[in-house]
Amino acid sequence: MKVASGLDCLLHPINGMMNNYLNLYIQGSQRIMFNDKSILITGGTGSFGKKYVSTILQHYSPKRIIVFSRDELKQFEMQQNFSAPCMRYFIGDVRDAQRLTQAMNKVDYVIHAAALKQVPAAEYNPMECVKTNIHGAENVIRAAIDNKVDKVIALSTDKAANPINLYGATKLASDKLFVAANNMSGGSGTRFAVVRYGNVVGSRGSVVPFFQNLLKNGATSLPITHPDMTRFWITLQQGVDFVLQNFERMQGGEIYIPKIPSINIVDLAEAIAPGLKREIVGIRPGEKLHEIMCPADDSHLTLEFKDHFLIKPTIKFYDIDVDYKTNKLGETGTPVAQGHEYNSGSNTEFLNKAQILDFNKKAGI
């Protein structure tokens, strides 16, 4: 099986911000953290899981990669592309604590990517969202502690910062659970951290494939929710690289946020379909005009590093004393100014239409 190289994205940054942190495999090809290790990823048949598995297989020699998900068809389809001897496919749901505990037997690292993520769907099916995103998070935590997993990183979202929709609220609750889990596991137990980032270019259900499908079917206009709407913008490969690097950085209790550019939705539509009519359809249920990744209310807890921000835990761990200003890679951060907010609308880095096209091309869409 031939896997596309992540270096294709990493070696051709579109602006200075990309140079800062998306060089994990340029410098990290000599690292061996995941060699001969067992890794489990919940929701592993999703867009992130596939890119993660591709990256690990290309750059490391793991003992096992366990794809844990509930859809047998997606697992079957994934096995056609990822059939290395180290691959394992477990049918299971994060709502099932017993199955998770069984799946994590002798696992070293866990990435928790499973979630119900569609904002409108969560608004209309709130209890299902709670069961997966909150109760599922609790099950992952307990299974990891019971199996003495070394490190766990949970994927979060910008919608968890100052949430106004149910999806964001459940992910905020999940973030709190994973941070507090470091207190449950004790000083020598499993370490937990969270990675929070913005819209992933080209992921399932995201706006770019949605626009492309409309154009493919002969659309004469593109629907725009609001002409001033902005979003943080990151590729799947960049998200995977950031997660992997944070496994090396983490000490437990951190929320990591990458420094990434923003886009204006109108510029995105114009870049994809120049001159095509745009129809303003209004903001969907639970949707924000701009997204936030570091809230001003957390500024007293936020540290700025060269390529990312870190939000420290709000609680003190009884058995862990961590100086978050210096991480395990020796990188140092400084406190941000009081009231600092990392907002997609006031971001200092915006992509213009040409850069959006280049960015999307490097993302493979």
C-alpha positions as CSV (number, residue, x, y, z in Angstrom):
1,M,0.0,0.0,0.0
2,K,1.3,3.4,-0.9
3,V,0.5,6.2,1.5
4,A,0.8,9.9,0.5
5,S,3.6,11.6,2.3
6,G,2.7,14.2,5.0
7,L,5.8,16.0,3.9
8,D,4.0,17.2,0.8
9,C,2.1,19.6,3.0
10,L,4.8,20.3,5.5
11,L,7.5,21.4,3.1
12,H,5.4,23.9,1.2
13,P,4.0,26.3,3.9
14,I,1.8,29.1,2.6
15,N,2.8,31.7,5.2
16,G,5.1,32.2,8.1
17,M,2.7,30.8,10.6
18,M,2.8,27.4,9.0
19,N,6.6,27.3,9.2
20,N,6.4,27.6,13.0
21,Y,5.1,24.2,14.0
22,L,4.2,22.0,11.0
23,N,7.7,20.5,10.8
24,L,7.2,17.5,13.1
25,Y,8.4,15.0,10.5
26,I,11.2,17.1,9.2
27,Q,12.8,17.1,12.6
28,G,10.9,14.2,14.1
29,S,11.9,11.4,11.6
30,Q,14.5,10.3,14.0
31,R,12.1,10.1,16.9
32,I,11.0,6.7,18.1
33,M,8.2,7.5,20.5
34,F,5.6,5.3,18.7
35,N,7.9,2.5,17.7
36,D,6.9,-0.9,19.2
37,K,3.9,0.7,21.0
38,S,0.2,-0.2,20.9
39,I,-2.0,2.7,20.0
40,L,-5.8,2.9,20.0
41,I,-7.9,5.5,18.3
42,T,-11.6,5.8,19.0
43,G,-13.7,6.9,16.0
44,G,-10.8,5.6,14.0
45,T,-12.6,5.3,10.7
46,G,-13.3,9.0,10.5
47,S,-11.2,11.5,8.5
48,F,-8.8,12.1,11.3
49,G,-8.3,8.4,12.0
50,K,-7.5,7.6,8.5
51,K,-4.9,10.4,8.2
52,Y,-3.5,9.4,11.6
53,V,-3.1,5.8,10.7
54,S,-1.5,6.7,7.4
55,T,1.0,9.0,9.1
56,I,1.9,6.5,11.8
57,L,2.5,3.7,9.3
58,Q,4.7,5.9,7.2
59,H,6.9,7.3,9.9
60,Y,6.9,4.7,12.8
61,S,6.9,1.0,13.4
62,P,4.1,0.4,15.9
63,K,3.3,-2.9,17.6
64,R,-0.4,-2.4,17.1
65,I,-2.8,0.2,15.8
66,I,-6.3,-0.4,17.1
67,V,-9.1,1.2,15.2
68,F,-12.1,1.3,17.5
69,S,-15.4,2.3,16.0
70,R,-19.0,1.2,15.7
71,D,-19.5,1.1,11.8
72,E,-18.6,-2.3,10.4
73,L,-18.9,-1.1,6.8
74,K,-16.4,1.8,7.3
75,Q,-14.0,-0.6,9.0
76,F,-14.3,-3.0,6.1
77,E,-13.6,-0.2,3.6
78,M,-10.7,1.1,5.7
79,Q,-9.1,-2.4,5.8
80,Q,-8.9,-2.4,2.0
81,N,-6.3,0.5,2.3
82,F,-4.8,-0.2,5.7
83,S,-4.0,-3.9,6.1
84,A,-0.5,-3.8,7.7
85,P,0.2,-6.7,10.1
86,C,0.0,-4.3,13.0
87,M,-3.5,-3.2,12.2
88,R,-6.4,-4.3,14.4
89,Y,-10.1,-3.4,13.9
90,F,-12.4,-3.5,16.9
91,I,-16.2,-3.0,16.6
92,G,-17.4,-1.0,19.6
93,D,-19.0,2.1,20.8
94,V,-17.5,4.6,23.3
95,R,-20.9,4.3,25.1
96,D,-20.0,0.7,26.0
97,A,-17.5,0.9,28.9
98,Q,-16.9,-2.8,29.1
99,R,-15.9,-3.0,25.4
100,L,-13.6,-0.1,25.8
101,T,-11.9,-1.6,28.8
102,Q,-11.4,-4.8,26.8
103,A,-10.1,-3.0,23.8
104,M,-7.5,-1.0,25.8
105,N,-5.8,-4.1,27.2
106,K,-2.0,-3.6,27.0
107,V,-2.4,-0.3,25.0
108,D,0.2,2.4,25.5
109,Y,-1.4,5.5,23.9
110,V,-5.0,6.5,23.2
111,I,-6.4,9.2,20.9
112,H,-10.0,9.9,21.6
113,A,-11.5,11.1,18.3
114,A,-15.0,9.6,18.5
115,A,-17.8,12.2,18.8
116,L,-21.1,13.4,17.5
117,K,-19.9,16.6,15.7
118,Q,-22.6,18.1,13.5
119,V,-23.9,21.2,15.3
120,P,-27.6,21.1,13.9
121,A,-27.8,17.3,14.5
122,A,-26.8,17.8,18.1
123,E,-29.4,20.5,18.6
124,Y,-32.1,18.2,17.4
125,N,-30.8,15.1,19.1
126,P,-29.4,16.4,22.4
127,M,-29.5,13.2,24.5
128,E,-27.6,11.2,21.8
129,C,-24.9,13.9,21.8
130,V,-24.6,13.8,25.6
131,K,-24.4,10.0,25.6
132,T,-21.5,9.9,23.1
133,N,-19.6,13.1,23.9
134,I,-19.8,13.2,27.7
135,H,-20.6,9.6,28.9
136,G,-18.3,8.3,26.2
137,A,-15.5,10.5,27.4
138,E,-16.0,9.2,31.0
139,N,-15.8,5.6,29.7
140,V,-12.6,6.3,27.8
141,I,-11.0,7.8,30.9
142,R,-12.0,4.9,33.2
143,A,-10.9,2.3,30.7
144,A,-7.5,4.0,30.2
145,I,-6.9,4.3,34.0
146,D,-8.0,0.7,34.6
147,N,-5.6,-0.5,31.9
148,K,-2.7,1.7,33.0
149,V,-2.5,3.4,29.6
150,D,0.5,5.7,29.5
151,K,-0.9,8.8,27.7
152,V,-4.3,9.9,26.3
153,I,-5.1,12.8,24.1
154,A,-8.7,13.8,23.5
155,L,-9.6,15.8,20.3
156,S,-11.7,18.9,21.0
157,T,-13.0,21.8,19.0
158,D,-13.0,25.6,18.9
159,K,-16.8,25.3,19.6
160,A,-15.9,24.2,23.2
161,A,-14.6,27.7,24.0
162,N,-17.5,29.9,25.3
163,P,-20.0,27.4,23.8
164,I,-23.4,28.5,22.5
165,N,-24.5,25.1,21.0
166,L,-25.0,21.7,22.5
167,Y,-22.1,20.2,20.6
168,G,-19.7,22.8,22.0
169,A,-21.1,22.4,25.5
170,T,-20.7,18.6,25.5
171,K,-17.1,19.0,24.2
172,L,-16.4,21.6,27.0
173,A,-17.7,19.0,29.5
174,S,-15.5,16.4,27.9
175,D,-12.4,18.7,28.0
176,K,-13.1,19.2,31.7
177,L,-13.3,15.5,32.3
178,F,-10.1,14.7,30.6
179,V,-8.2,17.5,32.4
180,A,-9.6,16.4,35.8
181,A,-8.8,12.7,35.0
182,N,-5.1,13.5,35.8
183,N,-6.2,13.9,39.4
184,M,-8.1,10.6,39.3
185,S,-5.1,8.7,37.9
186,G,-2.6,10.0,40.5
187,G,1.0,11.1,40.2
188,S,2.3,8.0,38.5
189,G,-0.8,7.0,36.5
190,T,-2.2,7.7,33.1
191,R,-1.6,11.3,31.8
192,F,-4.4,13.0,29.9
193,A,-4.4,16.1,27.7
194,V,-6.7,17.8,25.1
195,V,-6.0,19.2,21.7
196,R,-8.4,21.9,20.5
197,Y,-8.4,23.3,16.9
198,G,-10.7,24.7,14.3
199,N,-12.4,23.7,11.0
200,V,-10.6,20.8,9.3
201,V,-10.3,21.4,5.6
202,G,-12.0,18.6,3.6
203,S,-13.1,16.5,6.6
204,R,-16.4,14.7,6.3
205,G,-19.4,17.0,6.5
206,S,-17.3,20.2,6.2
207,V,-18.0,23.2,4.0
208,V,-15.4,22.6,1.2
209,P,-16.8,19.1,0.2
210,F,-20.3,20.5,0.6
211,F,-19.6,23.4,-1.8
212,Q,-17.8,21.1,-4.2
213,N,-20.7,18.7,-4.3
214,L,-23.1,21.5,-5.0
215,L,-21.0,22.7,-7.9
216,K,-20.7,19.1,-9.2
217,N,-24.5,18.9,-9.4
218,G,-24.8,22.2,-11.3
219,A,-25.5,24.7,-8.6
220,T,-26.0,28.3,-9.8
221,S,-25.2,29.8,-6.4
222,L,-23.5,28.9,-3.1
223,P,-25.3,29.2,0.2
224,I,-23.5,31.5,2.7
225,T,-24.7,31.7,6.3
226,H,-23.4,35.2,6.9
227,P,-21.1,37.5,4.9
228,D,-18.9,38.3,7.9
229,M,-18.5,34.7,9.1
230,T,-14.9,33.6,9.8
231,R,-13.4,30.3,10.8
232,F,-10.0,28.9,11.9
233,W,-8.5,26.8,9.1
234,I,-6.3,23.6,9.4
235,T,-5.7,20.6,7.2
236,L,-6.0,17.0,8.4
237,Q,-2.3,16.4,8.1
238,Q,-1.5,19.5,10.2
239,G,-4.0,18.3,12.9
240,V,-2.5,14.9,13.0
241,D,1.1,16.3,13.2
242,F,0.0,18.6,16.1
243,V,-1.5,15.8,18.0
244,L,1.5,13.6,17.6
245,Q,3.9,16.3,18.7
246,N,1.8,17.0,21.8
247,F,2.2,13.4,22.9
248,E,5.9,14.3,23.3
249,R,5.2,17.7,24.9
250,M,2.5,16.7,27.4
251,Q,2.9,16.4,31.1
252,G,-0.9,16.1,31.9
253,G,-3.7,18.5,32.2
254,E,-2.9,20.7,29.2
255,I,-5.3,22.0,26.5
256,Y,-3.2,22.6,23.4
257,I,-4.2,25.1,20.7
258,P,-2.2,25.5,17.5
259,K,-1.5,28.9,15.9
260,I,-3.3,28.6,12.6
261,P,-4.8,31.1,10.1
262,S,-8.4,32.2,9.6
263,I,-10.5,32.5,6.5
264,N,-13.6,34.5,5.7
265,I,-16.4,32.2,4.4
266,V,-17.2,34.6,1.5
267,D,-13.5,34.4,0.4
268,L,-13.7,30.7,0.5
269,A,-16.8,30.6,-1.7
270,E,-15.2,33.1,-4.2
271,A,-12.0,31.0,-4.3
272,I,-13.8,27.8,-5.0
273,A,-16.3,29.3,-7.5
274,P,-15.1,32.7,-8.8
275,G,-18.0,35.0,-9.8
276,L,-20.7,32.5,-8.8
277,K,-23.8,34.0,-7.1
278,R,-23.9,33.7,-3.3
279,E,-27.1,33.3,-1.4
280,I,-27.2,34.5,2.2
281,V,-29.2,31.8,4.0
282,G,-28.7,32.8,7.7
283,I,-26.8,31.4,10.6
284,R,-27.8,27.8,11.4
285,P,-29.1,26.7,14.8
286,G,-26.3,26.9,17.4
287,E,-23.8,28.5,15.0
288,K,-21.4,31.4,15.8
289,L,-20.3,34.3,13.6
290,H,-16.7,33.8,14.8
291,E,-15.0,31.0,16.7
292,I,-12.8,31.2,19.7
293,M,-10.0,28.9,20.8
294,C,-8.6,30.7,23.8
295,P,-11.3,32.6,25.7
296,A,-10.5,35.9,27.4
297,D,-11.9,34.4,30.6
298,D,-9.0,31.9,30.5
299,S,-6.3,34.4,29.8
300,H,-4.9,34.1,33.3
301,L,-4.3,30.4,32.6
302,T,-3.0,30.8,29.0
303,L,0.6,30.5,27.9
304,E,1.9,31.4,24.5
305,F,4.6,29.3,22.8
306,K,6.2,29.9,19.5
307,D,3.7,27.7,17.6
308,H,0.8,27.2,19.9
309,F,-1.1,28.2,23.0
310,L,-1.5,26.2,26.2
311,I,-4.4,26.5,28.7
312,K,-3.4,25.3,32.1
313,P,-5.8,23.4,34.3
314,T,-8.2,25.4,36.4
315,I,-7.8,22.9,39.3
316,K,-4.7,21.9,41.3
317,F,-3.7,18.3,41.1
318,Y,-3.0,16.7,44.4
319,D,-0.3,14.3,43.3
320,I,1.2,16.2,40.3
321,D,3.2,19.4,40.5
322,V,3.8,20.7,36.9
323,D,5.5,23.8,35.6
324,Y,3.7,24.2,32.4
325,K,5.9,27.0,31.2
326,T,8.5,24.4,30.1
327,N,7.3,21.2,28.4
328,K,8.9,17.9,27.8
329,L,10.5,19.0,24.6
330,G,12.2,21.9,26.4
331,E,10.0,24.6,24.8
332,T,9.2,27.6,26.9
333,G,6.0,29.7,27.0
334,T,5.1,33.0,28.5
335,P,1.8,34.2,30.0
336,V,-0.5,36.1,27.7
337,A,-1.9,39.6,28.5
338,Q,-4.9,39.8,30.7
339,G,-8.0,39.6,28.5
340,H,-6.2,38.0,25.6
341,E,-8.6,36.1,23.3
342,Y,-7.7,34.0,20.3
343,N,-10.6,34.7,18.0
344,S,-11.1,33.7,14.3
345,G,-12.4,37.2,13.6
346,S,-9.5,39.1,15.1
347,N,-6.8,36.6,14.2
348,T,-3.6,38.3,13.0
349,E,-3.3,35.7,10.2
350,F,-5.9,35.6,7.4
351,L,-5.7,33.6,4.1
352,N,-6.6,35.5,1.0
353,K,-8.4,33.8,-1.9
354,A,-5.2,32.7,-3.6
355,Q,-3.8,31.3,-0.4
356,I,-7.1,29.5,0.3
357,L,-6.8,27.7,-3.0
358,D,-3.2,26.8,-2.4
359,F,-4.0,25.6,1.1
360,N,-6.9,23.4,-0.2
361,K,-4.7,22.0,-2.9
362,K,-2.1,21.0,-0.4
363,A,-4.8,19.4,1.7
364,G,-5.7,17.2,-1.3
365,I,-9.1,18.7,-2.1
